[in-house]
Amino acid sequence: MPPVPARIGHVVLLSLQDPADASELIESSRAVLGPIPGITSLGVGTHLETGRAALIDDYDVALYIGFETEADYAAYLAHPDHVAYVDAWRPRLTSIRIIDILEAD
């Protein structure tokens, strides 16, 4: 079995008012969120078109952030850098969808 990237996976799908801002959002995500303590994995990018009809493709940028504990995740949500990131980007978004995954024992 392949390794699990983290016990808790936080997936965020972001749609921008101006899709041309995707590169800026990606760089901001790496720079601002990456250093926050408790994050064990971080991935950020755009949709990969594979021609599969079942894939969700109605977003501009997707984030995957991994945590080992619920306490780490809660601390991340309350962290001032995360709060500032959300406050800065929320007005530039048309939608945000979040999926939180707890790895099964």
N, CA, C and O atoms as a GROMACS GRO file, in nm:
protein
  420
    1MET      N    1   0.086  -0.118   0.000
    1MET     CA    2   0.000   0.000   0.000
    1MET      C    3   0.090   0.125   0.000
    1MET      O    4   0.189   0.129   0.074
    2PRO      N    5   0.058   0.225  -0.081
    2PRO     CA    6   0.137   0.349  -0.084
    2PRO      C    7   0.125   0.424   0.049
    2PRO      O    8   0.028   0.407   0.122
    3PRO      N    9   0.223   0.506   0.080
    3PRO     CA   10   0.217   0.582   0.206
    3PRO      C   11   0.105   0.686   0.202
    3PRO      O   12   0.071   0.740   0.097
    4VAL      N   13   0.049   0.711   0.319
    4VAL     CA   14  -0.055   0.813   0.335
    4VAL      C   15   0.016   0.947   0.359
    4VAL      O   16   0.104   0.955   0.445
    5PRO      N   17  -0.021   1.053   0.284
    5PRO     CA   18   0.050   1.180   0.302
    5PRO      C   19   0.027   1.246   0.438
    5PRO      O   20   0.112   1.319   0.486
    6ALA      N   21  -0.087   1.220   0.499
    6ALA     CA   22  -0.118   1.277   0.630
    6ALA      C   23  -0.243   1.210   0.684
    6ALA      O   24  -0.325   1.158   0.609
    7ARG      N   25  -0.256   1.211   0.816
    7ARG     CA   26  -0.375   1.152   0.880
    7ARG      C   27  -0.500   1.233   0.848
    7ARG      O   28  -0.608   1.177   0.831
    8ILE      N   29  -0.485   1.366   0.841
    8ILE     CA   30  -0.597   1.455   0.809
    8ILE      C   31  -0.562   1.529   0.681
    8ILE      O   32  -0.457   1.593   0.672
    9GLY      N   33  -0.650   1.521   0.584
    9GLY     CA   34  -0.633   1.593   0.458
    9GLY      C   35  -0.736   1.704   0.447
    9GLY      O   36  -0.856   1.680   0.461
   10HIS      N   37  -0.688   1.824   0.421
   10HIS     CA   38  -0.773   1.942   0.407
   10HIS      C   39  -0.763   1.985   0.260
   10HIS      O   40  -0.659   2.033   0.216
   11VAL      N   41  -0.871   1.967   0.185
   11VAL     CA   42  -0.874   1.997   0.042
   11VAL      C   43  -0.963   2.119   0.021
   11VAL      O   44  -1.076   2.123   0.068
   12VAL      N   45  -0.909   2.219  -0.050
   12VAL     CA   46  -0.983   2.343  -0.072
   12VAL      C   47  -0.985   2.371  -0.222
   12VAL      O   48  -0.880   2.375  -0.286
   13LEU      N   49  -1.104   2.390  -0.278
   13LEU     CA   50  -1.121   2.425  -0.418
   13LEU      C   51  -1.164   2.571  -0.426
   13LEU      O   52  -1.267   2.609  -0.370
   14LEU      N   53  -1.084   2.652  -0.495
   14LEU     CA   54  -1.106   2.796  -0.499
   14LEU      C   55  -1.135   2.842  -0.641
   14LEU      O   56  -1.064   2.806  -0.735
   15SER      N   57  -1.239   2.921  -0.656
   15SER     CA   58  -1.271   2.984  -0.784
   15SER      C   59  -1.251   3.134  -0.769
   15SER      O   60  -1.304   3.197  -0.677
   16LEU      N   61  -1.175   3.190  -0.860
   16LEU     CA   62  -1.138   3.331  -0.855
   16LEU      C   63  -1.229   3.417  -0.942
   16LEU      O   64  -1.278   3.372  -1.045
   17GLN      N   65  -1.250   3.540  -0.899
   17GLN     CA   66  -1.322   3.635  -0.984
   17GLN      C   67  -1.246   3.654  -1.115
   17GLN      O   68  -1.308   3.663  -1.222
   18ASP      N   69  -1.114   3.661  -1.107
   18ASP     CA   70  -1.030   3.672  -1.225
   18ASP      C   71  -0.936   3.552  -1.229
   18ASP      O   72  -0.837   3.549  -1.156
   19PRO      N   73  -0.966   3.452  -1.312
   19PRO     CA   74  -0.883   3.332  -1.318
   19PRO      C   75  -0.735   3.360  -1.350
   19PRO      O   76  -0.649   3.277  -1.323
   20ALA      N   77  -0.706   3.475  -1.406
   20ALA     CA   78  -0.567   3.512  -1.434
   20ALA      C   79  -0.486   3.530  -1.305
   20ALA      O   80  -0.364   3.536  -1.310
   21ASP      N   81  -0.554   3.539  -1.191
   21ASP     CA   82  -0.487   3.554  -1.062
   21ASP      C   83  -0.442   3.420  -1.003
   21ASP      O   84  -0.389   3.417  -0.892
   22ALA      N   85  -0.460   3.310  -1.075
   22ALA     CA   86  -0.428   3.178  -1.021
   22ALA      C   87  -0.282   3.166  -0.980
   22ALA      O   88  -0.252   3.112  -0.874
   23SER      N   89  -0.191   3.214  -1.062
   23SER     CA   90  -0.048   3.204  -1.028
   23SER      C   91  -0.016   3.280  -0.900
   23SER      O   92   0.062   3.233  -0.817
   24GLU      N   93  -0.076   3.397  -0.885
   24GLU     CA   94  -0.055   3.476  -0.764
   24GLU      C   95  -0.108   3.403  -0.641
   24GLU      O   96  -0.043   3.402  -0.536
   25LEU      N   97  -0.226   3.341  -0.654
   25LEU     CA   98  -0.285   3.266  -0.543
   25LEU      C   99  -0.198   3.145  -0.508
   25LEU      O  100  -0.180   3.115  -0.390
   26ILE      N  101  -0.146   3.077  -0.607
   26ILE     CA  102  -0.060   2.961  -0.582
   26ILE      C  103   0.065   3.003  -0.505
   26ILE      O  104   0.101   2.941  -0.405
   27GLU      N  105   0.130   3.108  -0.550
   27GLU     CA  106   0.252   3.155  -0.483
   27GLU      C  107   0.221   3.205  -0.342
   27GLU      O  108   0.298   3.179  -0.249
   28SER      N  109   0.110   3.276  -0.325
   28SER     CA  110   0.069   3.324  -0.193
   28SER      C  111   0.042   3.206  -0.100
   28SER      O  112   0.079   3.210   0.018
   29SER      N  113  -0.022   3.104  -0.151
   29SER     CA  114  -0.053   2.985  -0.070
   29SER      C  115   0.075   2.920  -0.019
   29SER      O  116   0.085   2.885   0.099
   30ARG      N  117   0.172   2.904  -0.107
   30ARG     CA  118   0.298   2.842  -0.066
   30ARG      C  119   0.372   2.928   0.035
   30ARG      O  120   0.421   2.879   0.136
   31ALA      N  121   0.379   3.059   0.007
   31ALA     CA  122   0.458   3.150   0.091
   31ALA      C  123   0.395   3.172   0.228
   31ALA      O  124   0.465   3.176   0.329
   32VAL      N  125   0.263   3.186   0.232
   32VAL     CA  126   0.195   3.222   0.357
   32VAL      C  127   0.157   3.099   0.438
   32VAL      O  128   0.179   3.095   0.559
   33LEU      N  129   0.101   2.998   0.373
   33LEU     CA  130   0.052   2.882   0.446
   33LEU      C  131   0.162   2.780   0.476
   33LEU      O  132   0.162   2.718   0.582
   34GLY      N  133   0.254   2.763   0.384
   34GLY     CA  134   0.358   2.661   0.398
   34GLY      C  135   0.433   2.663   0.530
   34GLY      O  136   0.455   2.557   0.588
   35PRO      N  137   0.474   2.780   0.579
   35PRO     CA  138   0.550   2.784   0.704
   35PRO      C  139   0.469   2.764   0.833
   35PRO      O  140   0.527   2.755   0.941
   36ILE      N  141   0.337   2.757   0.823
   36ILE     CA  142   0.256   2.746   0.945
   36ILE      C  143   0.287   2.612   1.013
   36ILE      O  144   0.282   2.507   0.949
   37PRO      N  145   0.317   2.616   1.143
   37PRO     CA  146   0.349   2.492   1.216
   37PRO      C  147   0.233   2.391   1.212
   37PRO      O  148   0.116   2.429   1.210
   38GLY      N  149   0.269   2.264   1.210
   38GLY     CA  150   0.169   2.157   1.213
   38GLY      C  151   0.135   2.102   1.077
   38GLY      O  152   0.078   1.993   1.068
   39ILE      N  153   0.168   2.173   0.970
   39ILE     CA  154   0.143   2.123   0.835
   39ILE      C  155   0.250   2.019   0.803
   39ILE      O  156   0.369   2.046   0.815
   40THR      N  157   0.207   1.900   0.761
   40THR     CA  158   0.301   1.795   0.725
   40THR      C  159   0.315   1.778   0.575
   40THR      O  160   0.413   1.720   0.528
   41SER      N  161   0.217   1.827   0.499
   41SER     CA  162   0.225   1.822   0.353
   41SER      C  163   0.141   1.934   0.296
   41SER      O  164   0.038   1.973   0.351
   42LEU      N  165   0.188   1.986   0.182
   42LEU     CA  166   0.118   2.096   0.117
   42LEU      C  167   0.132   2.078  -0.033
   42LEU      O  168   0.243   2.061  -0.084
   43GLY      N  169   0.021   2.083  -0.102
   43GLY     CA  170   0.019   2.080  -0.247
   43GLY      C  171  -0.078   2.186  -0.296
   43GLY      O  172  -0.185   2.203  -0.239
   44VAL      N  173  -0.040   2.257  -0.400
   44VAL     CA  174  -0.128   2.361  -0.454
   44VAL      C  175  -0.106   2.368  -0.604
   44VAL      O  176   0.008   2.364  -0.652
   45GLY      N  177  -0.216   2.380  -0.679
   45GLY     CA  178  -0.204   2.388  -0.824
   45GLY      C  179  -0.338   2.404  -0.891
   45GLY      O  180  -0.439   2.436  -0.827
   46THR      N  181  -0.337   2.382  -1.021
   46THR     CA  182  -0.457   2.398  -1.102
   46THR      C  183  -0.509   2.262  -1.148
   46THR      O  184  -0.444   2.160  -1.127
   47HIS      N  185  -0.625   2.263  -1.208
   47HIS     CA  186  -0.688   2.141  -1.256
   47HIS      C  187  -0.604   2.074  -1.364
   47HIS      O  188  -0.552   2.140  -1.454
   48LEU      N  189  -0.592   1.944  -1.354
   48LEU     CA  190  -0.526   1.863  -1.456
   48LEU      C  191  -0.635   1.805  -1.545
   48LEU      O  192  -0.714   1.721  -1.500
   49GLU      N  193  -0.641   1.847  -1.669
   49GLU     CA  194  -0.743   1.796  -1.762
   49GLU      C  195  -0.700   1.660  -1.815
   49GLU      O  196  -0.597   1.645  -1.880
   50THR      N  197  -0.782   1.560  -1.784
   50THR     CA  198  -0.754   1.424  -1.830
   50THR      C  199  -0.864   1.370  -1.920
   50THR      O  200  -0.854   1.257  -1.969
   51GLY      N  201  -0.969   1.449  -1.941
   51GLY     CA  202  -1.078   1.406  -2.026
   51GLY      C  203  -1.180   1.318  -1.955
   51GLY      O  204  -1.273   1.269  -2.018
   52ARG      N  205  -1.163   1.298  -1.826
   52ARG     CA  206  -1.256   1.214  -1.750
   52ARG      C  207  -1.376   1.297  -1.708
   52ARG      O  208  -1.360   1.400  -1.642
   53ALA      N  209  -1.496   1.255  -1.744
   53ALA     CA  210  -1.618   1.331  -1.718
   53ALA      C  211  -1.650   1.341  -1.570
   53ALA      O  212  -1.716   1.437  -1.529
   54ALA      N  213  -1.608   1.246  -1.488
   54ALA     CA  214  -1.644   1.244  -1.347
   54ALA      C  215  -1.562   1.341  -1.262
   54ALA      O  216  -1.596   1.365  -1.147
   55LEU      N  217  -1.455   1.397  -1.317
   55LEU     CA  218  -1.369   1.486  -1.238
   55LEU      C  219  -1.433   1.622  -1.216
   55LEU      O  220  -1.499   1.677  -1.305
   56ILE      N  221  -1.412   1.676  -1.098
   56ILE     CA  222  -1.455   1.812  -1.068
   56ILE      C  223  -1.353   1.905  -1.133
   56ILE      O  224  -1.233   1.892  -1.111
   57ASP      N  225  -1.402   1.999  -1.214
   57ASP     CA  226  -1.310   2.088  -1.284
   57ASP      C  227  -1.352   2.234  -1.278
   57ASP      O  228  -1.296   2.318  -1.348
   58ASP      N  229  -1.450   2.265  -1.193
   58ASP     CA  230  -1.503   2.401  -1.188
   58ASP      C  231  -1.439   2.482  -1.076
   58ASP      O  232  -1.507   2.538  -0.990
   59TYR      N  233  -1.306   2.489  -1.079
   59TYR     CA  234  -1.230   2.567  -0.983
   59TYR      C  235  -1.104   2.616  -1.053
   59TYR      O  236  -1.068   2.565  -1.159
   60ASP      N  237  -1.038   2.714  -0.994
   60ASP     CA  238  -0.916   2.768  -1.053
   60ASP      C  239  -0.790   2.718  -0.984
   60ASP      O  240  -0.689   2.693  -1.049
   61VAL      N  241  -0.797   2.703  -0.852
   61VAL     CA  242  -0.682   2.657  -0.774
   61VAL      C  243  -0.732   2.559  -0.668
   61VAL      O  244  -0.836   2.580  -0.607
   62ALA      N  245  -0.656   2.452  -0.649
   62ALA     CA  246  -0.686   2.356  -0.544
   62ALA      C  247  -0.568   2.348  -0.447
   62ALA      O  248  -0.451   2.354  -0.488
   63LEU      N  249  -0.601   2.334  -0.320
   63LEU     CA  250  -0.501   2.318  -0.215
   63LEU      C  251  -0.521   2.184  -0.148
   63LEU      O  252  -0.634   2.142  -0.125
   64TYR      N  253  -0.411   2.117  -0.115
   64TYR     CA  254  -0.415   2.001  -0.028
   64TYR      C  255  -0.319   2.032   0.086
   64TYR      O  256  -0.201   2.060   0.063
   65ILE      N  257  -0.370   2.026   0.209
   65ILE     CA  258  -0.286   2.050   0.326
   65ILE      C  259  -0.307   1.932   0.421
   65ILE      O  260  -0.420   1.895   0.452
   66GLY      N  261  -0.197   1.873   0.464
   66GLY     CA  262  -0.204   1.757   0.553
   66GLY      C  263  -0.161   1.790   0.694
   66GLY      O  264  -0.073   1.873   0.717
   67PHE      N  265  -0.226   1.723   0.789
   67PHE     CA  266  -0.198   1.738   0.932
   67PHE      C  267  -0.198   1.599   0.996
   67PHE      O  268  -0.266   1.508   0.947
   68GLU      N  269  -0.123   1.584   1.103
   68GLU     CA  270  -0.123   1.456   1.174
   68GLU      C  271  -0.226   1.451   1.286
   68GLU      O  272  -0.273   1.343   1.321
   69THR      N  273  -0.262   1.566   1.343
   69THR     CA  274  -0.358   1.566   1.454
   69THR      C  275  -0.466   1.671   1.433
   69THR      O  276  -0.447   1.769   1.361
   70GLU      N  277  -0.577   1.649   1.498
   70GLU     CA  278  -0.684   1.748   1.493
   70GLU      C  279  -0.641   1.877   1.562
   70GLU      O  280  -0.685   1.986   1.524
   71ALA      N  281  -0.556   1.866   1.663
   71ALA     CA  282  -0.504   1.986   1.731
   71ALA      C  283  -0.419   2.069   1.635
   71ALA      O  284  -0.428   2.192   1.635
   72ASP      N  285  -0.336   2.003   1.552
   72ASP     CA  286  -0.257   2.075   1.451
   72ASP      C  287  -0.349   2.147   1.352
   72ASP      O  288  -0.324   2.262   1.315
   73TYR      N  289  -0.455   2.080   1.310
   73TYR     CA  290  -0.550   2.140   1.216
   73TYR      C  291  -0.620   2.260   1.280
   73TYR      O  292  -0.633   2.364   1.216
   74ALA      N  293  -0.664   2.245   1.403
   74ALA     CA  294  -0.732   2.355   1.473
   74ALA      C  295  -0.637   2.474   1.491
   74ALA      O  296  -0.678   2.589   1.474
   75ALA      N  297  -0.512   2.446   1.524
   75ALA     CA  298  -0.414   2.554   1.540
   75ALA      C  299  -0.389   2.625   1.408
   75ALA      O  300  -0.374   2.747   1.404
   76TYR      N  301  -0.385   2.550   1.299
   76TYR     CA  302  -0.370   2.608   1.165
   76TYR      C  303  -0.486   2.703   1.133
   76TYR      O  304  -0.464   2.815   1.086
   77LEU      N  305  -0.608   2.658   1.160
   77LEU     CA  306  -0.725   2.742   1.130
   77LEU      C  307  -0.722   2.873   1.206
   77LEU      O  308  -0.765   2.976   1.155
   78ALA      N  309  -0.671   2.870   1.329
   78ALA     CA  310  -0.667   2.991   1.413
   78ALA      C  311  -0.538   3.072   1.393
   78ALA      O  312  -0.528   3.184   1.443
   79HIS      N  313  -0.441   3.017   1.323
   79HIS     CA  314  -0.312   3.084   1.307
   79HIS      C  315  -0.330   3.220   1.238
   79HIS      O  316  -0.403   3.228   1.138
   80PRO      N  317  -0.267   3.325   1.288
   80PRO     CA  318  -0.284   3.459   1.229
   80PRO      C  319  -0.249   3.466   1.080
   80PRO      O  320  -0.311   3.543   1.006
   81ASP      N  321  -0.151   3.388   1.035
   81ASP     CA  322  -0.116   3.391   0.893
   81ASP      C  323  -0.227   3.328   0.808
   81ASP      O  324  -0.255   3.375   0.698
   82HIS      N  325  -0.290   3.222   0.858
   82HIS     CA  326  -0.402   3.162   0.786
   82HIS      C  327  -0.520   3.259   0.782
   82HIS      O  328  -0.582   3.278   0.677
   83VAL      N  329  -0.550   3.319   0.895
   83VAL     CA  330  -0.662   3.414   0.902
   83VAL      C  331  -0.638   3.531   0.805
   83VAL      O  332  -0.730   3.572   0.734
   84ALA      N  333  -0.516   3.585   0.803
   84ALA     CA  334  -0.484   3.696   0.713
   84ALA      C  335  -0.493   3.654   0.566
   84ALA      O  336  -0.541   3.730   0.482
   85TYR      N  337  -0.448   3.533   0.536
   85TYR     CA  338  -0.456   3.478   0.400
   85TYR      C  339  -0.603   3.470   0.354
   85TYR      O  340  -0.637   3.515   0.245
   86VAL      N  341  -0.687   3.414   0.439
   86VAL     CA  342  -0.830   3.403   0.406
   86VAL      C  343  -0.891   3.542   0.388
   86VAL      O  344  -0.964   3.565   0.292
   87ASP      N  345  -0.862   3.633   0.480
   87ASP     CA  346  -0.916   3.769   0.471
   87ASP      C  347  -0.871   3.839   0.343
   87ASP      O  348  -0.948   3.914   0.283
   88ALA      N  349  -0.747   3.816   0.301
   88ALA     CA  350  -0.694   3.881   0.181
   88ALA      C  351  -0.754   3.824   0.053
   88ALA      O  352  -0.780   3.898  -0.042
   89TRP      N  353  -0.776   3.694   0.049
   89TRP     CA  354  -0.822   3.631  -0.075
   89TRP      C  355  -0.973   3.619  -0.087
   89TRP      O  356  -1.025   3.615  -0.199
   90ARG      N  357  -1.045   3.613   0.024
   90ARG     CA  358  -1.191   3.592   0.016
   90ARG      C  359  -1.261   3.692  -0.076
   90ARG      O  360  -1.348   3.650  -0.154
   91PRO      N  361  -1.229   3.822  -0.072
   91PRO     CA  362  -1.298   3.916  -0.162
   91PRO      C  363  -1.269   3.891  -0.310
   91PRO      O  364  -1.342   3.940  -0.397
   92ARG      N  365  -1.164   3.815  -0.340
   92ARG     CA  366  -1.126   3.790  -0.479
   92ARG      C  367  -1.180   3.656  -0.531
   92ARG      O  368  -1.153   3.618  -0.645
   93LEU      N  369  -1.257   3.587  -0.447
   93LEU     CA  370  -1.311   3.456  -0.483
   93LEU      C  371  -1.459   3.463  -0.519
   93LEU      O  372  -1.532   3.549  -0.469
   94THR      N  373  -1.500   3.372  -0.607
   94THR     CA  374  -1.643   3.356  -0.633
   94THR      C  375  -1.698   3.235  -0.557
   94THR      O  376  -1.817   3.228  -0.529
   95SER      N  377  -1.610   3.141  -0.525
   95SER     CA  378  -1.654   3.028  -0.442
   95SER      C  379  -1.533   2.961  -0.377
   95SER      O  380  -1.420   2.968  -0.425
   96ILE      N  381  -1.564   2.897  -0.266
   96ILE     CA  382  -1.466   2.817  -0.193
   96ILE      C  383  -1.538   2.692  -0.143
   96ILE      O  384  -1.643   2.701  -0.080
   97ARG      N  385  -1.480   2.577  -0.173
   97ARG     CA  386  -1.536   2.450  -0.126
   97ARG      C  387  -1.426   2.376  -0.053
   97ARG      O  388  -1.311   2.371  -0.097
   98ILE      N  389  -1.465   2.317   0.060
   98ILE     CA  390  -1.366   2.253   0.147
   98ILE      C  391  -1.409   2.108   0.172
   98ILE      O  392  -1.526   2.079   0.198
   99ILE      N  393  -1.311   2.020   0.162
   99ILE     CA  394  -1.331   1.878   0.192
   99ILE      C  395  -1.227   1.842   0.296
   99ILE      O  396  -1.107   1.861   0.274
  100ASP      N  397  -1.270   1.790   0.410
  100ASP     CA  398  -1.178   1.744   0.513
  100ASP      C  399  -1.188   1.592   0.522
  100ASP      O  400  -1.298   1.536   0.531
  101ILE      N  401  -1.073   1.527   0.520
  101ILE     CA  402  -1.067   1.381   0.515
  101ILE      C  403  -0.989   1.330   0.637
  101ILE      O  404  -0.877   1.375   0.662
  102LEU      N  405  -1.048   1.239   0.711
  102LEU     CA  406  -0.980   1.172   0.821
  102LEU      C  407  -0.944   1.032   0.776
  102LEU      O  408  -1.033   0.953   0.745
  103GLU      N  409  -0.815   1.002   0.772
  103GLU     CA  410  -0.768   0.871   0.729
  103GLU      C  411  -0.829   0.763   0.818
  103GLU      O  412  -0.825   0.773   0.941
  104ALA      N  413  -0.886   0.660   0.756
  104ALA     CA  414  -0.948   0.550   0.830
  104ALA      C  415  -0.840   0.466   0.897
  104ALA      O  416  -0.732   0.445   0.841
  105ASP      N  417  -0.871   0.419   1.016
  105ASP     CA  418  -0.778   0.331   1.089
  105ASP      C  419  -0.775   0.193   1.026
  105ASP      O  420  -0.702   0.106   1.073
   0.00000   0.00000   0.00000
